[in-house]
Amino acid sequence: MAPLRCLLPLLPALALALGPAAGEARRPLALEALGEAEELAEELWVAGLPGDLPELEPECRHLLAAFAEGSAALTGCLGRRARPVRLCQACHRQYHRLLAQYGNITRAVGNSSESHNCAKSILTSDRLQTVVTLSAFFNETWEAANCANCLKNNSEGLSNSTVEFLDLFNKSLTCFEHNLQGQTIYLSPNNYTEVCKNCNETYKMLNDLYNSLQRMNRQGGESGHSAHLCIDVEDAMNITRKLWSRTFNCSVPCSDTVPVIAVSSFILFLPIVFYLSSFLHSKQKKRILILPKRIQSNASLVNIQEKYS
């Protein structure tokens, strides 16, 4: 209705604008037509246009406002926890709250029987579909981060394995920091032997736990779940490995060194054993002399002659 009220003051100005263009002879006719249009607009304003779009009901406006506040809260959390990555552990409450708010919109119907469905009015009444687009963006971001792999089945909090990993991760960083503070007094900044020596056990436990979680997750991936760990765990492990190998130049001794050396030595000696056995076998064949049948018959004839002579 409001647009009609705004057009009413513009009708006289429109008449003046059309007057010169239509010619002096047709000005009375144009003014008369505009007068009739103004009267019709007044009548429509009083009666109300049947096709005019109604405003959202108070219930629908409340649902839309709740979704807008939830979107703002989740966006702020994702932005603040983007670096270092803490999306899943810090924003899972905001995400599931937004899912519930979106679900309330899809299930909501206006109280009045003549009113529009809240879901239709909010979600699909225009081409842009802003609420649907926002919801799809948050869902895609959450799935790309694989946050479900770090949360409990009911998504109420972090899983036990994730809590254990993050605890070891914090211990590793604390160990790095503590040994760096004590080392810089006595050693050069590029020498991190104390860090490598004192934090080796903690780092090894963290690395073993991460590899174990990866194996478990790959087994779960066969049933349809993603084979990746959540972005929080992956980013934390990447940070720790870069500090350990690149910054501190540390290395973890391999526990399987002896078996690897034994297998490698066996493979290297296989050609030597093969050629040696071939040489010995061929030499034995040369020692065995087989007399031809013709030589054997001549020898027997000589023996007979000697017997009778």
NORHU-V615966 format. One line per field, one symbol per residue. ss: DSSP state (~ for helix, > for strand, _ for the rest). phi: phi as a letter, one per 20 degrees, with the letter a starting at -180 (. if undefined). psi: psi as a letter, one per 20 degrees, with the letter a starting at -180 (. if undefined). Layout:
ss->???
phi->???
psi->???
//
This chain:
ss->_~~~~~~~_~~~~~~~~~~~~~____~~~~~~~~~~~~~~~~~~~~~__________~~~~~~~~~~~~~~~~~~~~~~~______~~~~~~~~~~~~~~~~~~~~~__________~~~~~~______~~~~~~~~~~~~~~~__~~~~>______>_~~~~~~~~~~~~~~~~~~~~~~~~_________~~~~~~_~~~~~~~~~~~~~~~~~~~~~~_________~~~~~~~~~~~~~~~~~_________~~~~~~~~~~~~~~~~~~~~~~~~~~~~~~~_____~~~~~~~~~~~~~~~~_
phi->.gfffffffefffffffegffenffefffffffffffffffffffffnefeffffffgffffffffffffffffffffffdfbffcfffddfffffffgfffffffeecffefefffffffeecebfflfffffffffffffffflfffddffemeaffffffffffffffffffgffffffeffddffeddfffffedfffffffffffffffffffffffeoefeeffffffffffffffffeefelebefffdffffffffffffegfffffffffffffffffeddfffffffffffffffffee
psi->hhhghhhgiigghhghhhghhiqhhjghgghgghghhhghhgghhghpphjppqqqqhghhggghghgghggggghghghjhoqokgghhjhghghhhghhhhhghiqqqhqhirqpggghhgkirhhmgggggghghgggghhikhhiirrhjkiaqrhhgggghghghhghhgggghhhihihhrqhjokhhghghjggggggggggghghgghhhhhhhjiqqiqrqhggghghggghggggggilrqpppikgghggggghghhighggghghgghghhhhhhopoqqhhhhhhhhhhhgghgi.
//
